Amino acid sequence: METPTYLAAELRLPTNWLDYTILGIYFVVVLGIGFAARRSVKTSLDFFLSGRSLPAWVTGLAFIAANLGATEILGMAANSAQYGVYTTHWYWIGAIPAMVFLGLVMMPFYYGSKVRSVPEFLLLRFDRAAHLLSSILFAFAAILIAGVNLYALAIVVEALLGWPEWVAIVVAGFFVLAYITLGGLSSAIYNEVLQFFVILAALIPIAVLGLRKVGGWDGLSETLTETRGADFMTAWGGTGIGSDNPLGANWLTIVLGLGFVLSFGYWTTNFAEVQRALSAKNLSAAQRTPLIAAFPKIFIVFLVMIPGLVAAVLVPNIGSPESGLQYNDAIPYLMEALLPNGVLGIAVTGLLAAFMAGMAANVSSFNTVFTADIWARYVVRGREDEYYVRFGRLITAIGVFASIGTAFLARSFSNIMAYLQALFSFFNVPMFVVFIIGMFWRRASMKSGFWGLLAGTTAAMVNYFVIYKQGIIDIPSDQGANFVSAIAGFVAGAVVMVAVSLFTAPKTEEELQGLVYGTRSPGMAEPPAKGDDAWYRKPALLGWSAVILAAACYIPFSFTF
């Protein structure tokens, strides 16, 4: 059993009036964006999808910022302090290929079918049972993940600034609630663009000063190789089947569990991300959204991995009771140890921005799915558009309060990333297998979607809570268990979908138009807009450029360190 997620009390930051001024300016700007965006909200499409009017560069930056929450900041730095350079797999294997696949292959189906959410696509491809189950599972997962961000923010603020935990929760929840309720998705997206740059301004000084403190990359590598073993500073060392390594996973579970199942499950079916692309002004912009986001994603790994490695050098026994510091303490510890006032204020603001971006992304996707896919479809149908806008604002408030409640479920995990990866294996992976089979296999029947989703979710949970937690099979780490759970969920969902499809009726060819690969709907046959012939506006070129650039970084790094 892992220790609770609390930050060490000695990490209190020496903040002064300058740091709080920077923080205050940020909050004022956040609310200002919310009030400005309110003027553009006239219909439910405006509130939930920004009227499908935003340019690709805005939605692309929002796409990557929505992912820069607790997962990316505390979670990946904790991963690096605990597992070392293996963290690169979450980016160059576990993100870029799936983001490119989303842009080039899946966005034409999402955007061309004019769905408002990911679960709504399952309604068109399968039936109401698959749609309702996916909507409920996604809404539940969104609240759990939003709670992770809110809880992480609260414990960081309590440790670093001395604010009581409940004050941090109320303040952060209020600001997220205010700007989403005011301006809907547009407010969330424009704030995410701002937050992206604020987060970079926070992470870059920590990484640069941290490297300088330990003698650069060579000093970092030499120290950790000596204290943690040679595999700690390699991407693939010790990953042979049956071998021991810090991550507790072999190359097969990394490639299949993380690189395919978890990665594609998260990036292609997680509506908190896909929603940003669906708000783009046309199909070309929607396709380019995840591709534009892929380029900064390639390099962000260094900004979150290096602080974790530096913390492992400066506190050699981090994560043990003797050190007084957990893996989640890596970033806050370096902020306290390295940053002067002013820069400290930017770092604190960036950390708060990261948690608020992650929470806002999940809350805004939750209010869309709950309103459009559950309430308007099954509870109160056929009301005027203004009613659903009002209800969307109400359910946003309910979602924020529910997130406050679920925040404390993260207490039992000392590595927040492990908790989030477990949630992804439970909820995103089963949805991905239903999507991928339904999108590429015309014979997949209407009933197979529901049973595949149910079987995949059940199998992933049984593997984690019964087979792993009860010690039936020895899996070395939580992350290794998450990879195995993801594979179990994917295989179970796929097998059940195929079996059910063989005994139940598929949809007709006419019903599958625009929903299965190889068919097209009128919405997909979109002529390029004037001026869209530039290379950087062509999704295929952007996608392949991102893959080549990621490979150019990953291959030399993997075989050198």
N, C-alpha and C positions, 0 to 999 in steps of 0.2 A: 504493500500500500504506500503510495507516495505521500509526501508531506504536504500540508496545506499551502495554498498559494498566498503567502504574505511576503511583502518586501521587508528587508531588514530595516530596523528602526534607525540605525546609524547612517542611513543614506540621506538624511535631511539636507536639503540644498540651502546654501547661503544666499537666498534670493533677496533683492532689495527693490527700491521703488522703480528702477529702470526696467527690471524684469517684469514687474507687475504692470507697468505701463504698456509694454509690448503685448502682454497677454490681454489687457483691456482693449487695446486698439483692434486686436484680432476679433474679439467677441462683438465689438461694435460693427465691424465690417461684415461679419457673418449675418447678423440681424439685418443690416442694410441690404444685403443681397436678397434676403427673404422678402423684405418689403418691396423691393424693386421687381422681383419676379411675380409678386401677387397680381400686378396689373395685367399680366399676360394670361392669367387663369380665367377662362370664360366657360370652358366645357370640361367634361370628364377626361377627354383625350388630352387636353392641356394639363390637367392636374396629374394624371397618371403616366403620360408619355410625352410631355412637353409639346403636344400637338404634332409630334413627328416633324420637327422643324429645325433641329440643331445641326450645326456643321460637324464634319468628321473630326476635326482637331479637338473640339470641345468634348464630344462624346468619347474620343479616344483617351484623353487625359482623365476624364471622369471614370472611365473603365478601369484604368490602372489605379487611380486613387481609391476607388471603392474597395480594392483589395488590400490597400495599405492600412489595414487596421491592426488589431492585436496580433493577428496571424503573422504579419510581416515584421512588425517592429519588435515587440517583446518575444513573440514566439520563435521567429527565425534566429534572433540573436541567442535565445536560450538553446535552440537546436545546435547552433555552432559551438557554444560553450560546452555542450554535452556530447555532441557527435563529431565536431570538427568540420572538415572540408566536405563531408558528405552532404552538407546543406546545399551545395551547388545542384544536386539532383532535383531539388524542388523547383528549380528555375529552368535550367537548360534541357532537362528531360521532362520535368513535371509541370511545365507551363507553356513554353514557346510552341511546341508542336500542336498542342491542343488549341491554343489561341489562333494559330494559323488555320487549323481545321475548322474552327468555328467561323472564321471570316470567309473562307473560300467555299466551304461545303454546306454548312448548316444555316448561315444567315439568309441565303436566298429562300430557304423554306420558311424560316421564321418571319422574315420581313415580307416576302412575297405573298404569304397566306394572310397577312394583315392581322395576325393575332395580337392581343394585348399582353399576353403573358406566356410563359413556357407551358404551364398546365393546359392552357387553352389549345395549344397545338395537339396535345394528347386527346382532347375532345374531338377534334377534327379527324385525327388519324385512327383513334380507337373508339371508345364509347364513353358514356357519362360516368360509369363506375371508375374507369381509369382516371378520368378527369377529376372527379371528386376526391379520390384517394390521393392523387398527386398534389392537389391543392391543399388538402389538410396536412400532408406530410411536409410540404414546402413551408406553409405558414408556421407550423410548429418549429421547423428547423431554423427559419429566419429569426424567430424570437429568441431561440437558444443562442444563436451566433451573435445577435445584437447584444444579448446579455453578457456574453464573454467580453466584448469590447467595453461595455459599460463597467463591468466589474474590474477589468484590468485598469481602466482609467481611474477608478476610485481608489484602488490600492496604491497605484503609482502616486496620485496626488496626495494621499494621506501620508505616504512615506517621505515624499520629496518636499512637499510644501507645508505639511502639518495640518492641512484641512481635515476635519473629521470625515470619515468615509461617507456618511449619509449626505454631507454637504456637497462633496464632489459628485455623487450620483445625481442629486437634485439639480445642481447647476448644469452639468453636462446634458442631462435628460431634458431640462427646460429649453436649452438652446437648440438642440436637435428637434424637439417638438415644435418650437416656435418657427424655425425657418422652413420645415417641411409642411407644416400646417398652412403657413402663409403662401408659399410659392409652389408647393407641390414638388414634382420631380425636377422642374427647371431650377428651383432654388437649391435642391440637393446637388444637382450636377454642377452648377456654377460654383457652389461652395467647394465641391470636390476638386475642381480645377485650381482654385485658390489653395486648398489644402495640399495638393500635390507639390506645389512649389515651396510651401511652408515646411512640409515634411523633409524635402531635400535640403533646405537650409538648416534643418536641425541635425540630419544624419551626417552630412558631409564633414562638419567640424569634428564630430565625435570620432569618425573613422580616421581622418587625417591625423588628429592629435593623438589618438590611440596608437596608431602605427609608429608615430614619432617617439612615443613613450617607451615602446618595446624594441627600438632599434630597427624599425622598418620591417619589410616582409621577411628578409633574411633572418633577422633576429627573432621574429615571431615564429618562423618555421623551425629554426634550430631549437628554440626552447621547448616548443610543444612536441616536437619529434622526440626529444630527450625525456620529457616528463610523461607524455601520453602514449608514446609509441609511434612507429613510422606510419601506421595506417591512419592515425588521427589527421594527418595533413595530406591525405590522398583522397581522390574521389572514388577509386575502385579497389584500393588495397584491402585485402582480406575479405572480399565479397564472393569468393568461391563458395559453392554449395558445401556446407559442413564446416566452413571456416568461421572463426570468431572475429568480430570487428566491433567498434564502438556503437554502430547503429543497430546491431542485432538483426541484420537482414542480409540476404545474399543477392547476387546480380539478377536472379530470376524474379524475386519479389520486388526488387527495385524497378526493373524494366516493366514488368506486367502490373504489379500492384500500384506503384506510384506513377510510372511513366505512361501507362495506358489507362488503367481503370480509374484510379483516383483523379488523375490529371484531367482526362477527358470528361469524367463525370462532373468535376467541379466547373471547368471553364466552359463547357458546352451546354449544360443544363441548369446552372445556378442562375436563377432569374435576377438576383441582385447584380450580376454582371451583365447578363443578356439585355436587361431592361435599358441599360445605357445605349446599346446599339440600336434597340428598337425605337429610341427617341430621335434617331438621325433623320435628316431631311429626305433622303432617298435611299434606294437599295445600295448604290455604290458607296455612299457615306456609311451605311450600316455595316457593309462588309469591311470597310477600312477601319472601323472603330477598334476591333480587337487587334488588327494588324499594326496600327499606329501605337497602340498600347504595348505591343510586343517589344518594340525597340528600347524604351526605358527599362522594361522588365529584364532585359538581358543583363543590364549593368547594375540594377538595384541589389542584386545578390551581394555585391562587394560591400555595399553600405550597411547591410544588416549582418553579414557573415563576419566581417573584420572586427566589429565591436565585441561579438561573442568570443572570438579567438583571443583578442587582447585581454578580455576579462579572465579567460582561462589561464593566461600567463601571469597577470597581476595577482590573481587569487587562485593559486594552484589547486586547492581543494574545494573550489566552488561547487555547490550542489551537495556538500556534506554538512552534517550538523556542526562539525568543528569550525567551519569557515564562517558560519552565521549568514551566509549568502546562498540563495537559490539560483538556479540557472536563469530564471526570469529577472534576476537582479542585474544582469550584465549591462544593459543600457543605462539604467538609473545609476549604477555604481560609477560608470565612466563619466556621466554628466556631473556627478558630485566631485569626482577626482580631477577632471581635466578642464572644465569650462569656466571661463571668467564671467562676471556679471555682464548682462547685455546679450552675449552669446548664449548664456544660460537661459535667459528669457526666451530667446528664439527656440532653443531646444525644448523647453517646457511647452511652448506654444505648439511646436511641431508634434510633440508627443500627444498633446490633447487633440490636435487636428487629426492625427492618425486614428485615434479611437473614435472620434466623432464621425469621421468619414466612414469607417467600418460599420458603426451603428446606424448611421443615416442610410447607407446603402441597403441594409437589411430591413430597416423600418419602412423605407419607401417601397421596396418590393413586396413586403408583407401587406401594406395597405392596398396595393394594386390587386394582389392575388385574393385577399380576403373579400374586397369589395366586388371586383369584377367576376371572379371565378366561384366564389361561395355565396355571398350575399345576394348579388343581382341575378345569379343563375338559379339558385335553389331556394332562397328564402323570400326575398321581396323582389318580384319580377315586374318588369313593365312600367316602372315609375319614370318620372321626368328626369332629364339629365342632371338638373340642379340638385335633385335629391341625392344622387350618388356622389356628387362632389362634396356635399355636406357630410354624407356618411363616411366618405374617404377621410375627411378631416377628423371626424370622431374616432374612427378606428385607428388613425395615426396616434392619437392620444392614448387609446387603450393599448396599442402595441408598445409604446414607450413605457407605460406602467408595467406591462407584462415583462418587458425586458429587465426592468429593475428587479422583478421577482426571480427571473431565471439567472440573473447575474451571479447569485451566490452558489449555483451548481458548479461553478468553475473552481470552487475552493479546494476540491479534492485532487486537483492536478497541479503539480509543481511546474510542469511544462505545459503552458497553454496550448502550444502547437499540437501536442499529443491529443488533447481534448477536442480541438477543432478537427483534426484529421479523423478522429473517431466519428464525429458527427457527419463528416463528408462521406465516410464509408457506409454509414447507415442510410443516409437520405439522398445523396447525389448519385452515387454509383448505381443503385437500382433504377433510378430514373434514366440514367444514361443508357443502360442496356436496353431498356424499353424503347428509347428514342432511336438508338443505332439500328436495332433490328427492324423496328417499324419503318424507318426511313430508307432502308436498303433491301428489305425483303417484302415483296408485295403480298406474299401468302400469309404474312402475320395477321391473324384474325382480330376482330374487334375485341373479343373476350380475353385475348392473350395479354393485352396491355395491363389490365388490372391484376391478373394472377402473377404475371412476371414481376410487377412492381412489389406486390405483397411478398412473394417468395424471396426476392432479392433483399428486401429490408429485413425480413425475418432471419435469413441465413447470416447476414452480416452481424446482426445483434446477437444471435446464438453463438457465433464464433467468438465474439469479443467477451460477452458477459458469462458464458458457460464454459466454452472450451478453453479460452485463455485465462480468464479471471479465476476459474475453479481449478486451474492447473492440470486439466486433462491432457493437454499438449503443452510442452515447454517451449514458449516463445520468449527470446531474451529480453525484449523491450516492448513498451507500449507502441512505439512506431512500427516495429516489426509486426505486432499484432494487428495494427491498423491496415498494413499492406495485405496481410492474409485475409482479414475481414472483407476488404474491398474485392479481392479475388473471389472469395466465397460468395459474396453478394452478386457479383457479375455472373459467375458460372451458374448459380442457382436460378437467377432471373432468366438467363438465356435458355437453360434446359427446360424450364417450365413454360416459357413462351413458345418454344418449338413444339413441345408436347401438346399444349392446349390448341395451338394453331392447326395441328394435324386432325383434330376432332371437332373443330368449330369452323363456322363459315367466315371467309374473308370478306372485305368490302369489294364492291364492284370497281372496275377500271375507271369508271367516271368519277366515283367517289374518291379515288386515290390521286386524281390529278392535282399536281402541285404539292403533294404530301409525301411522295416516294421518289427516291432518286431515279432519274430517267424520265420523269414526267414534268411538265411545266404548266404553271398557271399564268393567266394574263398579267398578273402582278409582277411576275419574274422577268417577263420580256420587256425590260425597261430600256429605252434608248439612252445613250449617254448624253448628259446635259452639255451645253456649249462650254467649251474650255476643259472638259473632263478627259481630254486625250493626253494630258501630261502624265509622265510615267508615275509620279507619286500619287496620282489619282486612280491608278489601275490596281485593283486588289491583288491580282495574280502576281504582278511584279513586286508589290509590297510584301506579300506573303513569302515568296521565295527569297527575297532579300533578307527578311527577318530570320528565316531558317539558316541561310548561309552565314549570316553574321553570328548567330548563336553558336553554330558549329565551329566557326573560326575562333570563338572564345573558348568553347568547351573542350574541344579536342586537345589543343596544346596544354590547357590548364590541367586536364585529367591525366595526361601522361607525363607532366613535368613535376607536379607536386604530389 
